Amino acid sequence: MTEVTRILAIRHGQTAWNADGRIQGHKDIALDATGKLQADRLAAALAGEELHAIYSSDLSRALQTAAPLQCRSGAPLHTDSGLRERAFGEFEGLSFAQIEQRWPVQAMRWRQRDPGFGPGGGENLVRFRDRVLGAVDRLAHAHRGQAIALVTHGGVLDLLYRAATHLPLQAPRSWSVDNASINRLLHSDQGLALVGWADVGHLDSACHEAQQVAVELPRHSSSEV
């Protein structure tokens, strides 16, 4: 039998830009108070997992999420730029409403998931997919028969779900990519297979605690990236 790689795919914890609905892309935004608590709860929830390695996007919000997991598990932590979020170029730092106001045609192509569309200075979906799946394939092959964690971003998780369920890039999303969620996949010569998705049961106490600690900092709902 072909040896499989067990993958824990994890989205970074919340940032202030997530809460404000601003596009992050390659902007290096740190976790906010809620995100730091989410990272701690995530690490505690995975304390019993056997991990041979942890790979993180090299952006701060992913590395800050990976650090408590590394402390708990003792698994080596490596950065890999292939796990970065999609580059959104001139869209970064803006809300969707601002993007739609400034560039209505581009906003429509983005909303419709046009595979060939990329914002000015950013990546199109095809290039983004090829980068991400190439990185995951490379890392999974290096750990056949083992378990690894990938700490990454919402857009990356979206691509992994599509690859595991054989959905095209243009298909509307009907699945969650929540901050600090735990998502389980298997990787083999046949590609990715879905085991479990969008586990956020460990986060209830983090959200409540963050509200108590940072009640003076009200936030809106999280954005995708």
N, C-alpha and C positions, 0 to 999 in steps of 0.2 A: 504494500500500500504506500501511496505517496504520503510523506510526512507533511502535516499541516502546521502552519503558524497560527497561534491564537493571538488575536489582536484586541486590545482594549483601545478604542478610539474615543478620545476625550476632548470636549470643547473647553477652551479656557474659561475662567470665571468672569464675572461681570466687570465691565469698565464703565466709567462715567459716560463715555461716548455711546456704549450700548444703551444705557439708561436714557440718554437724550435722543436716541434714534439717529446718530450720525455715523456715516460710513467711515470705517477705519482702514480697511485694506492693508497697505504696508506701513501706515503710520504707527509709530511705536508707542502705544498707549498702555499705561500701567493699569493694574486692577484697582478698583475702588474698594471701600470697606466691605461691601457685600461680597465682592469677588474674592477677597482674601479669606473671608469666612467660608465661602463655598469651596475654595481650594483645600482648606483644613478639613472640612467635612468629607470631601472627596477622598482625601488621603486616608481618613479614618475608615471610610466605607470599604476601601480596597486593602486594608491592613492585612487581611488573610490571603491575598492573592500572591501566587508565586510569579514573579516577573524576572526575566533574564536581562531586560534592558528597557530603558525609557528613552524615547526620542521626542524631542520638542521642537516646534517651530522656534526660530531664533528671535522672535518678537517677544517683548517683555511680558505681555499679558499671558502668553503660553508658558514661558519659563517660570513665572511666578506661580502659576498653577501647578507646574511639574515639581517644583522644589519640595513642597511638603510630602508629596508622594515618594520622591526619592529618599527623603529622610526616613519615612516609615518603612519602605521596602528594602532599602539598601542597594537596590539595583542601580547600575551605572546610568548616568544621565548624559545624553548627547544632544546637540542641536543639529538640525537639518533644515536648511532654507527651502528644501522642496516641500516642506509641510506648511509654508507660509500661506496666509490668506491670499485670495486673488488680489492682484494690483488693480486698484480702481482709478489711478491717475488723478485727473482733475475733479473727479467726484469725491475724493477723500476729504473728510471734514465737514461735508454737507449732509443735510437731511434729504429724504426722497422728495419732499415738497420743494425744497430749494433747487434740486436737480431738475425736477419737472418744470419749474418756472424758468430756469436758465436755458435748458436744452430739451424742449418737449419731444422732439423727434428721437433723440438719443435715449431719453427716459422711456419712451414707448418700446424701443428695441430692447432695452434692458429688461423691462417688465415682461416682454414676450419671450425672453430667453433666446434671443437670436444668437446662435452659436458663433457667428462670425463677428459679432459686435464687441468692441472694446472701447471704453472711454479714452479720451485723449491721454496718452502716456500710460495706459493700463493694458491689461491682458484681455483677450477675448476668451470665451468659454472653452473653445477647443484647445487653445494653448495652455490654459489653466488646468484643464482635465489631464492633458498629456503630462504636464509637470508633476501633478499630484500623484496620479496613478503610477507613473514611473518611479517616483520616490518610494511609495508604499510597496511596490513590487520588489524593488531593490532591498529594502529593509527586511521585508518578510522572507525573502530568499536567504538572507544572511542569518536567519534565526529559525530554520526548519526544525520542527519538533519542539519548539520553545514558545514562550508567551512574552509578548512585548506590549508596551503602552505607547500610543502615539498621542501627544498632547498638541492640539492643533486648533482649527478655527471652524466657524459655521459653514463657510463655503466648501471647505475641504470635506467635512462630514457629509454635506449634501452630495458631493461627488462619490464618496464611498458607498453611500446608500444606493445611489443610482447604479453603480457598477455591480453591487452585490445582488440587486433585484432586476438587473437588465432593463432599466428604464432609460430612455433617451434624454439628452441634455434639455430638450425643449419641453418635456413633460412637466405640468404644473406640480408644485410640491404639495404633498398632503401629509408629510411627516415632520416631526420636530427636530430642531438642532439646538437644544437649550444649552445655556451656559452651564459649565461643569457637569454636563450629562455624561453617563457611562454608556457606551455603545460597543457591542461585542460582535466580532466577525472572525471568520476563519479564512486563511489564505492557502491555496494549493495551486498545483499546475493548472487547474481548471478556473482559477481566478478567485474572486472573493465570494463568500457566502455569509448571509446574515444569520446571526444567532440570537441577538437581543438588541433592542434599540430604545433610546431615550429614557434610561433609568435615572430619575431625579429624586427618588425617595429619600436620599440622604440629605437633601437640601432644605427641607422644611424648617429645621431649627436655625439654619444659617440665615434664612430670610427674616425670621422673627427677631433674631438677635441683632441683625444689622439695623432693623428698624428702631430698636431700642438705643443702639449706640449712635446712630447717625440720623436721629429724627429731624434734625435741623437741615438735612439735605434731601428734600423730597425729589423723587425721580419718576420718570415716565416709563412705559413698558420698554423692554429690551428690543433692540433691532437685531437683524440677522448677523451683521458683520461688525 
